[in-house]
Amino acid sequence: MSENVVHLHKATDPPGSTAVTTLTVVPDAPPARPVPLWVRSGRAVKHAVTHERTRSAGRAVVRHGLYTFNGGRIVARRAWDGRTGSRYERMIRAAEAAGNLEAAEEWEERLQRFRAARHHRRMDLLHSPVDAAKGVAVGAGMSVGVLVALGVVLAISTGEVGDVVTPLSATIDFIALLIRIVQIVWGPAVTIGPFLALLALWSVGRKQHAAPQWALPANVRSGEGEPITPSIVVKALRDLGIAPLKNAIKEMGDAGASMLGPITIAGCGVEVDVTLPSGVATDEVQKRRRKLAENLTRHEHEVFITIPQAARTVRLWIADSGALDEPIGPSPLVTDETLTADYKKGKAPWGQDLRGDAATISLYQRHLLVTGLSNQGKTAALRALALWLALDRSVQFWIADLKGIGDWAMFDGIAQVLIEGPSDDHVIQATEMVEDAVEEMNRRIEERRRDPNVVFEPLIVVVDEAQLAFMCPVIGDDKRPYGGSKATSRYFMAVRKVHNQGRAVDVLMWQGTQDPTDQNLPKLVREGAHTRASLVLGTESQARMALGDKAVDGGAAPHLLRQGLDKGTLVVASDGIAIPAGQSSITVRTHFIGDEPAAEIAARAKALRDGVTTLRVVDQDEERDALADVAAVIGDEARLRTNEVLKRLHALDPKVYGDQWTNDRLKALLEEHGEEPKKSHGVMVVHRDHVARALANRDTDGSASAAQ
């Protein structure tokens, strides 16, 4: 019999079970390892060191320290240059490097003169100690003698013998006082002196920005352009985006240096000629003026590109940063009260060119046109020329100011005709004034035919804001429009006639106009001016209207001037002004003459003249007093030819004193009141005194004579 064994404990592993469950216990993350103090300190130090405030403070420390150090170097170099010929030697080396042998010879000659003068001074030093000792002895003896003599006089006056030495003792006491003051001040001066010297050196370094670029303030770093060097110019040209130019520079063995001529100082900037490689047109560089300026770290208005006479060459003028924003000096007309004018041989001081040289212009037998946008200095530029020419007493002016706000008021007493106002009536009067100029021109031409040697006084006909005349909508009684650009337009045709023939007899047309278009400045009129000048304009097409295609194709760019910032800056195309060889225009920064200085200049011009009665055109419907008008046109002159009287009456009121007014009618007017014209040297004249008596006779008789 089998025996069954019964286990009394429970098996932990049930039979037949093969699955095993494993439990994984994840321990807690160990605590973060503490950061060492030195690491935390390093991070804090790094943050403090790299903080912008710390960097700014560091730059300031370096900057001001270098200002002082480099200021000392600058002062030392200046002193060395003043005592030695090193400056001349530097200039000789620079001229030789640029290939300018003429300049090198001139500087070498200056060096020789400097050395000779220095040798003469050193030889004088051998004798100067003895001469100085003698001078001190003689001076001391004379001083003591004078003081003793003064004491004798004092003793005689007071009766006290002791007063003989009073002036001498007073002088000794005064010298002792000065010594005492020096003893007191000497100690603090010795203490403070070095600090004042360091402050002076710091000031010199600060003015010269004598520190690295990275240490300078942000506004100075952004305002200062890089100095212009050959490598910078070549790099700027290479990065213009012109593929043939870039490839040609890469292929050049000298990295493009052979393209450049000498970089020369030209006024407030530098100038360099660039000979472009084959396949690159000059206008391609001109069209990228802004990019070229930015490559040169300049603003667009600080770089000028012109086309000289040499083939495949562009001339770059690059201003010093900010130099063109500095105003130029006052006009010589303001600073020199002795300045006079000469219409035929003289040149008007108009301003400065970009080189900083005086820009003067001849006005002899040249019609003038000045244009630009509104409020950019057009009237001031035109008036400055008229003010200079007014100092020539032989020049006559007929002026129409169609702005009418008093810009030309100082010419009252200089101009024979002055029209001021913007209305259509004023435009009509200005048109009739120009037509009168045509009649005067024809009279002179006829007189020249009879006598080829006759000389006429220059007549300048000025119309400011001439665009109002071209745009005038009024139609006259003869059905002809005053404005417009057709053959029937009165103002247009009058100006054209003066342009065509006026120069030969010194009848000249000056016009100022703004914002030119084909409507307000017709093509035939603008091309009739010998001198064409333009301030800032809006578009290139306007620049071509103002100056012509030749000037613009040659680099003239008034449309690239800055409106409001380049006031008074003109681009001029004229044979009356000195233009660099090969260029078709020149940029001039004109002198501004305000109203008060202009009035003072006009007063000087009036003092040179015998007295001019300015005829101001009045309303056409006003009843005229013919006898009073005759007295007015004669003015302060003792007598006047009858032809001149009739001409002035016609200028005063063309409708009243028209063709019906002749010598016979003028004679009848005077005879009516007991006077008549008489001959002087074979010419019929009207005397001022006779007219005055005629007025007195009329007032006595109670009669009045009015022009019908």
ABEGO torsion letter per residue (X at the ends): XBBBBBBABBBABBBGBABBBBBBBBBBBBBBBBBBAAAAAAAAAAAAAABAAAAAAAAAAAAAAAAAAAAAAAAAAAAAAAABAAAAAAAAAAAAAAGBAAAAAAAAAAAAAAAAAAAAAAAAAAAAAAAAAAAAAAAAAAAAAAAAAAAAAAAAAAGBAAAAAAAAAAAAAAAAAAAAAAAAAAAAAAAAAAAAAAAAAAAAAAAAGBBBAAABBAAAAAABBBBBBAAAAAAAAAAAGBAAAAAAAAABAAGGAAABBBBBBBEABBBBBBBBBBGBBAAAAAAAAAAAAAAAGBBAAABBBBBBABBGBBBBBBBBBGAAABBBBBBAAAABAABBBBAAABBBBAEBBAAGBBBBBBABGBBBBBBEBBGAGAAAAAAAAAAAAAABAABBBBBBBAAGAGAAAAABGABABBBBEABAAAAAAAAAAAAAAAAAAAAAAAAAAABAABBBBBBBBBBBGAAAAAABABBBAAGBBABEABAABAAAAAAAAAAAAAAAAGBBBBBBBBGBBAAABBAAAAAABABBBBBBBABAAAAAAAAEAAAAAAGBBAAABBBGAABGBBBBBBAABBBBBGBABBBBBBBBBBAAAAAAAAAAAAAABAEBBBBBBBBAABBBBAAAAAAAAAEABABBBAAAAAAAAAAABAAABBAABBAAAAAAAAAAAGBBBBBBGGBBBBBAAAAAAAAAAAAAAGBBBBBX
